[in-house]
Amino acid sequence: MTDTDDPQPTADATGETQAPAEKAHPWAELDPEQFRLLRLAPLPTDRHTGARPLRFVQLGRLERHSKEQSLLRLSVQLPGQRVRKEQNLLEVWIDHRDKEVRFGAEKGLHIEPDNRGLGRFLLAQGIAWARQYCGHYRVEGGALPAKDALSEDARARRDHCLQAQGFVVEYLDPLQLKASYSAARVSALHSDWHTEKVQLIDQLDAASMLQQADRNLHEQAVKIRQLEERIEHFKREDGSLRFTIACLVAFSLFQAGLLIWIATR
């Protein structure tokens, strides 16, 4: 009789490895808690991005704080239009342990509608919030996706948006395909934006705009009714004139026929 050792199960024997699953951040899936109305002013049609009419969109805001981190999440919802999850989203993460601030979602800042001033507005809101809590913190730079600058016009708009807020844009190749953004401190960034393009609307202002719109609609309805009444009046007069003209033509023809009959007798 011989002794045999029990084989020990190993990762190679089973062919399975158990990797620790990454836990999602507890703030990752939180929905906005505060909402504001934004007015996108009408702008001239752009040859690259098309028409830019007057629009109203909703700004969602979420804010969280802990000893280690702080988060500001801004999102823009478009009425009657659905966008991808990563679109119209800006996150500002503050790391109080490393005294560093990161701007932007993991996949970059993608705005719809484009070329309306929303990108600068979101960055300005995030910068103003960060300066309240950590103006002396460092700013974590990052790479700019090449797909955000598929055309020269799109690249110029992206770079202008970042540079106007105080970020430094650097290109790593002569073709200007690989780019990065950076900033020294939060205090070096700017919190202004094109207020003539994007306007925050208060509840009272929104109510006043609705009242004015309703008043304008009522006035237009009164004008339309008056015009319709005038049109009906003109139609009645036109009918009377047509009948009178027809009678005069018939009478003239009768007289002409009578004169011809008298002359031939």
N, C-alpha and C positions, 0 to 999 in steps of 0.2 A: 504494500500500500504506500503510495507516494502522496506527499503534501503538495497541493497547488494553491497559489495565491489568487485571490479574486482580482480580476482586472479593474483598474480604476478608470472611470469614464473621463475622457478628455475631449477637448474641443475638436481635435483631429478625428477622434473615433466617431463622434456623433455628427460631425459636419455642420454643427450649429454653433453660432456665437451669439451670446446675449449682450448686445451693446446697450448701455444705459440710455434710455429715451430722454431726449431733451424736453424739459418742462417749459411750456410756454409762460411768458411773463404774465403775472396776474392782471396787469393793466392792458394786455395786448388786445383783448376783444371787447373792451368797454365801449359803449355807445356814447355819443355826445349828450351832454346834459343841459347846455345852454344854447339858445338859438337866436340869431339876429338876421335881419333882412338886408340884403345888399342890392344896390341899384347899379347896373352896368350901363353907363351912359351910351347913347347912340353915337357911333363913330363912322367916318367915311369908309366905304367899301375898300378892302385891301385886296390887291391883285393876287396875293398868295393865300390868305386865309378866308377870303370871300366877304359876304355881307356881315355887318356888325350892328344889328338893330338894338333898340332899347330892350333890356332884359332885367328880370328880378330873380335872384337866386337866394338860397338860404345858407347861412354860415353856422356850422355846428362847432361847439367848443367843449373840450374836456380837459380838466386840470387835476393833477394828482401830485401829492408830495409825501416823501418819507425822509428819514435821516440820511439814507444812501442816495436816493434819486428823486428827481422831479420830472414831470411829463406835462407837456402841453400838446394836445392833438386838435388840429383845425381841419375841418372838412367842409366841402361845398357841395350842396345838393341842387340839382337842376330840376325844376318842375316839368313833369312830362317827359323826362329823358333819363335813362339809366346809363351809368358809367361803370367802368371796371373798378374793382375794390381798391386798386392801387392809385387810381386817378383822383385828382382834387383832394389830396391828403398831404398835410404837412405835420410832421412830428418834431418836437424839440425836446431832446433828452438832456437832463443835467445830471452829471455824475459828481456828487458832492465829495466822494472819497478821493477821486483824481483831480477834482476841480477843473472839469472839462465839459464842454457843451457840444452836442451834435445836432445839426440842423438837417431836416429832410427825412423822408421815409427810407426804408432799406433799398427800395428799387428806384429811388429818385423822385423828383417832383414833376408830375405829369398833370397838366391843367387842360380842362375842357370847359368852356370854349377858349381857344387859344387867342393870343394877341388882343386881350381885353383888359390887361392890367391886373389880373387876379394873382399872377405869380408874385409880383412885387408886393401886392397887398398882404398875401399870406406871410411872406418873409418878414415884412415890416411888423406885422402883429407878433410873430414869434420872437423877433429881435427885441421889441419893446417889452415883452413878457420876461425874457431872459435877463435884460438889463435891470429889471426890478430886483432880481434875486441874486445875480452873480455876474455883475458887470466886469469883475476882474478875472473871471475864469478864462481859460484857454478855449479856443475854438478847434474842434476836430475837423480837419480837412478831409477831402475824399476825391475820388475820381468822378468825372462827368461822363455819362454814357455816350458813346459815339452815335447811337441811334437818335439822340435828342438833337443832333445837328446834321441832319441828312442833306440840308440845303444851306447855302451861304446865308440866306435871310434868316432861317431858323437859328443858326449858330450865332449870328449877330444879335438877335433878340435875346437869346439865352445869356450870352456874355454881358449884354447891357443890363439885363435884370439883376445879375449877380453883382456886377461892378457898381451899379447904382446904390446897392445896399451895403457896400463896403468890402465885399469879398474880392480876393485877388484870383484871377483866372490865369493859369499858366498852361502852355502847350508843350508837350514832351516830344513832338516830332515835327518835321518841316511841313507836312501835309495838314497839320492842325486837326488830326483825328483823335489823338489821345490828349485829354485835357484834365486838369485838376483844379479844385478851388480850395482856398484857405483864407484864414484871417488870424491875426495875432491874438486879440482879446475880444470879448463880447462888446466891450466899451468902444471898440473901433468901428463897429457896425452902425448902420443908419436905420432909423425906424420910420422914415417917411415913405410915401407912395403917391401915385397920381390920384389925388382926391377928385379931380374932374372926371376921371374914368370910373373909379369905384367909390361908392358912397355908402356909409353905414346909415341905415334908416331906423330911427326909433319908432316905437309903437304909436306914439301920438302923431308923428310925421306920416307913418303908413296910413293911419286912420284918416288924417287930413287929405292925403292923396286919394284915398278911396272916395271920400265925400266929394272932392273936387271932380273926380272922374264921373261919379254918379250925377253931379250937377251938370257937367258937360254933356253927358248922354241925354239928360232930360231936355236941355236946351236944344240939342241937335234934333231930338224927337219932335219938339215944338216947331222948329224950322222946317223939318221934313213934312209935317202935317200941313203947315201953311203953304208950302210949295205944292203939295198934292192938291189942296183946295184951289189954288190958282190955276193949276193945270186943268182940273175939272171945269173951272169957270171958262177957261179959254176953249176947252173942247165944246162946251155948250154954245159959246159964241160962234165958234167955227162952224158948228152944225147949222145954226140959224143963218149964218152968212151963205153957206153952201145952198140951203133951201131957197133963200132970196135970189141968189144968182141963177139957180135953175129956173125959178119962176120968170125972171126977167128974160132969160134966153128963150124960154118957151113963148113968152109974149112977143118977143122980137121976131121970132120965126113966124108966128101967126100973123103979125102985121105985115111982114115981108110977103108972105103968101097971099094975103088979102090984096096988097097993092099990085102984085103981079096979076092976080085974077081980074082986078079992075082995069088994068092997062091993056089986057088982052081982049077985053069985051068990046 
